[in-house]
Amino acid sequence: MRAVRFDEYGNSEVLAMVDLPEPVPGPGQVLIEVAHAGVNFAEVMFRRGQFPVGLPHVPGLEAAGTVSAVGEGVTGLRVGQLVAALTLDGGGNAESVLARSQLVVPLEGDLAPLGTALAAAALCNVTTAWGILDSAARLRAGESLAVYAAAGGVGAAAAQLARSLGAGHVLGAVSDAGKIPAAERHGYDVVTTYDDLPEAVADRTGGTGVDVLLDSVGGKPRAAATAMLAPFGRHVVFGNAEADDVTYDGNDLWFSNTSRVGYNLGGLAGSRPDLLRRHLEHALRAVADGVVRVELTELPLAEVRQAHRRLESRASTGKYILRVR
Ligand SMILES: NC(=O)c1ccc[n+]([C@@H]2O[C@H](COP(=O)([O-])OP(=O)(O)OC[C@H]3O[C@@H](n4cnc5c(N)ncnc54)[C@H](OP(=O)(O)O)[C@@H]3O)[C@@H](O)[C@H]2O)c1
């Protein structure tokens, strides 16, 4: 089968098209003939060695296509079924990928209209956005929210899902004012640059601060987060795109009346796959029902480098997916 692989860490040039043997599903796994696979910022971080994955590595944390083989003990899935799967061990940027059956959702019934392109575009980003709002931030109706990387895949979904939960003010922030129009399409009340966000938060909340702040960026925006939170506000940390973390004192939470909470798909897959499955199903339904509209750009598998370059250079908005067959 054709697959994308990197044998060393580095820039997008390390991504190569290779021929590999078809994997064979083990107990509890299914093999999926991939029609579409998503590209995530996490795969950029893996490729550049920010979080070393074993080498060689076939990237791809999400894929949608047709079940082509079923491993021992798998129930409820069958050969020929159209499915969407979180493939959190990687491998989705290939003609076939193995997936844990618990994280494979049939594209049937209400989910049938999704199709493989939209499903692949929704898997990681919309699941993460929903899991954050529902289980990490526990956003309630009327609460205000600020989102960093507001024009990106997770950011776009978070704004729309927050609206569906009855959020109050929804603010977004981006690195470059040129991205503001793209972010505004996702239902934010206001989108600013990171530098201008503290003033916009103060303005919209009468100086109180936001109840929830979503931070996948790190660096200077992370350091600025606590000061923008309302009393009992939640700073949700779920990425570090800047590769620049912040160190806090434990007493900081006490002095600031705030909390810090994380969300991690991979960790949840290990500790609470049942809860991750619920987040995943909710996310796919939200897209199928039109609650979340995903703006996607589709490229052929062999052009994976272009998707990485766009994400890494901060030039991307919305979601990039790869057409595999
Ligand atoms: N914890 C989890 O389980 C989980 C799951 C999915 C995603 N994530 C994280 O959520 C974030 C969004 O993921 P995504 O796939 O939807 O990506 P994305 O938001 O479409 O793209 C990443 C965005 O990060 C921002 N960014 C900040 N500093 C950057 C830097 N130094 N280089 C490049 N980009 C930078 C950019 O937006 P601006 O230019 O506007 O800042 C960029 O557009 C990522 O950080 C990802 O790692 C975490």
The ligand as a Tripos MOL2 file, in Angstrom:
@<TRIPOS>MOLECULE
LIG
   48    52     1     0     0
SMALL
NO_CHARGES

@<TRIPOS>ATOM
      1 N1         -4.7860   17.8570   23.3230 N.am      1 LIG1
      2 C1         -5.2990   17.2260   22.2930 C.2       1 LIG1
      3 O1         -5.7400   16.0920   22.3760 O.2       1 LIG1
      4 C2         -5.3670   17.9550   21.0000 C.ar      1 LIG1
      5 C3         -6.1590   17.4540   19.9560 C.ar      1 LIG1
      6 C4         -6.2430   18.1950   18.7690 C.ar      1 LIG1
      7 C5         -5.5180   19.3760   18.6550 C.ar      1 LIG1
      8 N2         -4.7190   19.7860   19.6800 N.ar      1 LIG1
      9 C6         -3.9650   21.0420   19.5740 C.3       1 LIG1
     10 O2         -4.8720   22.0580   19.2280 O.3       1 LIG1
     11 C7         -4.2510   22.9870   18.3840 C.3       1 LIG1
     12 C8         -5.1010   23.1490   17.1430 C.3       1 LIG1
     13 O3         -4.9430   21.9800   16.3380 O.3       1 LIG1
     14 P1         -5.3690   22.0210   14.8130 P.3       1 LIG1
     15 O4         -4.9550   20.7420   14.2080 O.co2     1 LIG1
     16 O5         -6.7850   22.4760   14.7360 O.co2     1 LIG1
     17 O6         -4.4150   23.1570   14.2390 O.3       1 LIG1
     18 P2         -4.7920   24.6200   13.7400 P.3       1 LIG1
     19 O7         -5.3990   25.3780   14.8650 O.co2     1 LIG1
     20 O8         -5.5600   24.5160   12.4870 O.co2     1 LIG1
     21 O9         -3.3630   25.1780   13.4100 O.3       1 LIG1
     22 C9         -2.4750   25.4760   14.4550 C.3       1 LIG1
     23 C10        -2.5710   26.9380   14.8440 C.3       1 LIG1
     24 O10        -1.7610   27.1700   15.9810 O.3       1 LIG1
     25 C11        -1.3890   28.5320   16.0040 C.3       1 LIG1
     26 N3          0.0230   28.6540   16.3660 N.ar      1 LIG1
     27 C12         0.4840   29.2690   17.4540 C.ar      1 LIG1
     28 N4          1.7890   29.2500   17.4880 N.ar      1 LIG1
     29 C13         2.2230   28.6330   16.3740 C.ar      1 LIG1
     30 C14         3.4890   28.3360   15.8420 C.ar      1 LIG1
     31 N5          4.6180   28.6830   16.4660 N.pl3     1 LIG1
     32 N6          3.5590   27.7010   14.6670 N.ar      1 LIG1
     33 C15         2.4430   27.3390   14.0260 C.ar      1 LIG1
     34 N7          1.1950   27.5910   14.5080 N.ar      1 LIG1
     35 C16         1.0790   28.2440   15.6620 C.ar      1 LIG1
     36 C17        -1.6590   29.0940   14.6170 C.3       1 LIG1
     37 O11        -2.7660   29.9840   14.7270 O.3       1 LIG1
     38 P3         -2.4260   31.5580   14.9710 P.3       1 LIG1
     39 O12        -1.4530   31.9100   13.8850 O.co2     1 LIG1
     40 O13        -3.7120   32.2290   14.8380 O.co2     1 LIG1
     41 O14        -1.8210   31.6240   16.3350 O.co2     1 LIG1
     42 C18        -2.0160   27.8790   13.7970 C.3       1 LIG1
     43 O15        -2.9420   28.1780   12.7890 O.3       1 LIG1
     44 C19        -2.8400   22.4730   18.0980 C.3       1 LIG1
     45 O16        -1.9320   23.1520   18.9300 O.3       1 LIG1
     46 C20        -2.9280   21.0150   18.4600 C.3       1 LIG1
     47 O17        -1.7230   20.4810   18.8750 O.3       1 LIG1
     48 C21        -4.6430   19.1100   20.8300 C.ar      1 LIG1
@<TRIPOS>BOND
     1     1     2 1
     2     2     3 2
     3     2     4 1
     4     4     5 ar
     5     4    48 ar
     6     5     6 ar
     7     6     7 ar
     8     7     8 ar
     9     8     9 1
    10     8    48 ar
    11     9    10 1
    12     9    46 1
    13    10    11 1
    14    11    12 1
    15    11    44 1
    16    12    13 1
    17    13    14 1
    18    14    15 2
    19    14    16 1
    20    14    17 1
    21    17    18 1
    22    18    19 2
    23    18    20 1
    24    18    21 1
    25    21    22 1
    26    22    23 1
    27    23    24 1
    28    23    42 1
    29    24    25 1
    30    25    26 1
    31    25    36 1
    32    26    27 ar
    33    26    35 ar
    34    27    28 ar
    35    28    29 ar
    36    29    30 ar
    37    29    35 ar
    38    30    31 1
    39    30    32 ar
    40    32    33 ar
    41    33    34 ar
    42    34    35 ar
    43    36    37 1
    44    36    42 1
    45    37    38 1
    46    38    39 2
    47    38    40 1
    48    38    41 1
    49    42    43 1
    50    44    45 1
    51    44    46 1
    52    46    47 1
@<TRIPOS>SUBSTRUCTURE
     1 LIG1         1 GROUP 0 **** ****
